[in-house]
Amino acid sequence: MFAGAEAEGYDAKIRARVPGYEAMHEIATAALVAAVPAGGEVLVVGAGGGEELIALATASPAWTFTALDPAPDMIALAQRRVASAGLSERVRFHTGFVADLPEPSRFDAATAILVSHFLPDDGARALFFGDIGRRVRAGGLLIVADLMAGLRVRPAYRAWLHGVGLDEAMLARMEARMAKEF
């Protein structure tokens, strides 16, 4: 879980470590704009520091959101940023997991961007996506984007990280961390 300085520095770190981070959010936003009706409700799983919420709320001023994150410091950061953007009245914040939310389907869409790779592949991911599925209305949209180790793109990812300034020692630490965590 992201806490303290790690939560505060999340946005800068994620941009430095995930190629196409902004483009990923732009594509997700465009897909949601095309699929979610005016007045729609969107579940944002792994709300992080709130940037995704601000981007989505700006794209469609009639949507409301439920923002969920298990890290209290990330929720607090998202709340501050959303309040600074003047969007607090459209967002309900919950510290916890999808399974903690009420069961009835009520969301028109959900996002889980850079979330499920933190879950072990021992059935926890299936439960996670099942929990989301029970809360999204039939025909609703789910946007998922995650990191995975062992993909054929790994050499390209390594080259990208090197290109943004990570030295060999940092690359080795990142690869070790990815092998352990993802």
N, C-alpha and C positions, 0 to 999 in steps of 0.2 A: 504494500500500500504506500501511496505517496503521502509524505507528511513533512511538515516544517519547510525547510529550505528546498527540499526536493519538490514539494508541491509548488512553491513559489517560482521555481526555475523550470517547471515542466514545459511551458510553451516554448522557451528558447531551446531546450534540449531536444524536444520532439521534432522541431523543424530542422535541427542539425543532423538528426539520425534517420529520419524517414523521408526518402526522396519522394517528391510529389505531394507532400503533406497538404499544401494549400489546394492543389488541383483535385485531390481526393475529396476535400470538403466542397469544392465548387461543383463537382460532378454529383455528389450526394444531394446538395441543395437543389440543383437543376432537376434531378429525378423526383425529389419530393414536391417541388413546385408543380411538376406535371401530373402528379398522382394524388396529392392531398387537397381536398376541397377547402374553400374559404371557410373559416370557422373550425377547421380540423384540429385534432389533438394529436400531438407527437410525443412519443416516449424517447428520451435521449438517455441511453444506458451508457454509463461511463462518462458522465457530463464533464469530467476533467475541470479545467479552469474556466469554462464558460464560453470560450470563443465559438464553439459550434452552436451553442444556443443563440448567441448574439447574431451570428451569420444567418441562421434559420429564421429567427424572429424578424430580422431586417428584410429578408426575402419575401416573407408573407406576414404582413401586420395583423392578419385576422386569426392566425394560429395561436393555440395555447400549448404549453409544454409541461411535461413532468420530467424533471432532471434527477437522475439517480446516479450515485457513486458510493462505493463502500468506504472511501477515505474522507473522514470529516474535514480535513484541511483542504481537500480539493473542492468539496461542496461549499465551504466557507469562501474560498477564492472565487468560485463561480457566482455565488450570491453577491459578492462585492462588485464583480465586473458587470453582472446583469443589472444591478441597481445603478451603477454609474452610467449605463447605457439607457436608463429609464425604462427598463422592460420588466421589472419585478412583478407587476400585476399580472403578467401573462405566464409566469413560471412557478410551478410548485416544486420544491426541492425535497428530496428524500435521501437520507444517509442510509445506505444498506444495499440490499441485493434485489434483483427482479422478483424473486420468490417472496419477498416481504411485502410486495404491493398487493392490493386487493385483486382477486381472481377474475372478475367479469371483464370481458372484452370491451374496451372503450376507446382504444387508440386507433387512429386512422393509419398510422405509420410508426415505425421505430427505427432508431439508429443504434448500432453497436460498433463504433469505429475505434479500432485499436484497443479492443477489450478482450475478446475470447482467447487470444493467444496466451493470456495469463492463466487460463484454466487447464488443468491436466487432461490429457486425452484418455480418461479412465471412466467415461460416462458423464463427467461433470459438464462437458460442452453440450452434450445432447440434452441434459436437464436444463441448462441455461437457455438454449434456443427453444425448448419446449415451454419454459416459463414465459418467454417473450411471446411465443405464438398464442398462448392462451389469453394474452392481454391485448392483442391486436385484432381488430374486427376482421371478419372474413373478407378476403380480397384486399386487405391492407398491404402495405409495402414495408419490407425490412431491408435496410441498408447495412451491409457488413463489410468491413475492411480490416484485415489483420496481418500481422507479421508471422512468418513461419521460417523455421530453420530447415536447412537441407534442400532447398529448392534450387533449381538450375540457375536462378537469377543471383545466387549468392556471390559469384565472382563479380558480377556487375554492381551489386550492392557494395561490396568491398571497394571496388574502384571508385564508386561515387563518394563513399565516406573518405577515402584518401583524397579525392578531389576537393572536398570541402575543408581539408586541412587536418584530418586526424593522422597522427604519425603512426609508425608501425607498432609501438607499444600500446597506444590507445586502441588501435584496430584489434590487436591480440586480446586485450581486455574485453572489448565489445563482443568479439566472437565467442569468448569463453562464457560471457554472461548470457548471450543468446542461446548457446548450447545448453546451458543450465536452466534458463527460464522459459524458453519457447520450445 
